[in-house]
Amino acid sequence: MLLATLLFSLMNVGVKLVPDIPAIEIIFFRSVISLIISAGMLKLRKVNLWGNNHAWLISRGLVGATALILYFITLQKIPLASAATIQYTSPVFTAILGIYIVRERIKPLQWLFFLVAFTGVLIVQGFDTRVSGFYLTLGLLSGMFSGLAYNIIRKLSTTEHPLVIVFYFPLVALPVSGLYSVFNWVPPNGWFEWVVLIAIGILTQFAQYFMTRAYQSEELSKVAILKYVGLIFALIFGFIIFDEHFNVLTYLGMTIVMAGVIGNVGYKEYLRSKTAD
């Protein structure tokens, strides 16, 4: 999980290194690479590419693509760590939307954790002048669409192979991003940007693979928390590569967001283990 988190963080750096390339065009490059790799893996395992529940699979691809486009826009426009912090609200949206999609109840203590997380986001936005209300809204919408995508994945988990679910993301995102890119194409500037765009696709694919292996090999509570080490990576890369600095109150806001999100994840796992016992 630590390796997956590092690779996802490097992907974020890659997106920020090509600020002149539209976010949807970056999704196009990512989708081409992911589609080829995912289709190859499904063929090797002799799994039907098209799955069973096509409507939900297509919906997962659409909302996942929307979430990623919005996230990439925030990555390009605001500091790396701030974008990552706002995106980490996705577990909150996952739980709230889960009330209606997968019929999961939320305990009173979880609402407190949610309030803590959103308070931290407001502190980050209020004390980091580089985070405007517009990009804060885009980041929160990205988290909301990510939460919706996670709920659809959970809904599909009993009927679809995990690789089929992964395959449908680029399958849906490619024509959408490709159509946009045809009319708004921004040519990558030199070999560096080409390498970065290809690297984004490869890094994402390997990150997803290592994350899946982690969830398959160890208890959820032990590996899920490690995902949030990504904020530390974001702070380090932002400082070293992009010379990003924050004031004390912004760091405090980030810490509060992480406390709320990690508290919710830990509490959910505690309830799950208690039920299992």
Secondary structure, DSSP 8 states (H G I E B T S, - for coil): -HHHHHHHHHHHHHHHH-TTS-HHHHHHHHHHHHHHHHHHHHHHTT--TT-S-HHHHHHHHHHHHHHHHHHHHHHHHS-HHHHHHHHTTHHHHHHHHHHHHS-----HHHHHHHHHHHHHHHHHHHH-TTS-HHHHHHHHHHHHHHHHHHHHHHHHTTTS-HHHHHHHHHHHHHHHHHHHHHHS-----HHHHHHHHHHHHHHHHHHHHHHHHHHHHS-HHHHHGGGGGHHHHHHHHHHHHH-----HHHHHHHHHHHHHHHHHHHHHHHHHHHHH-
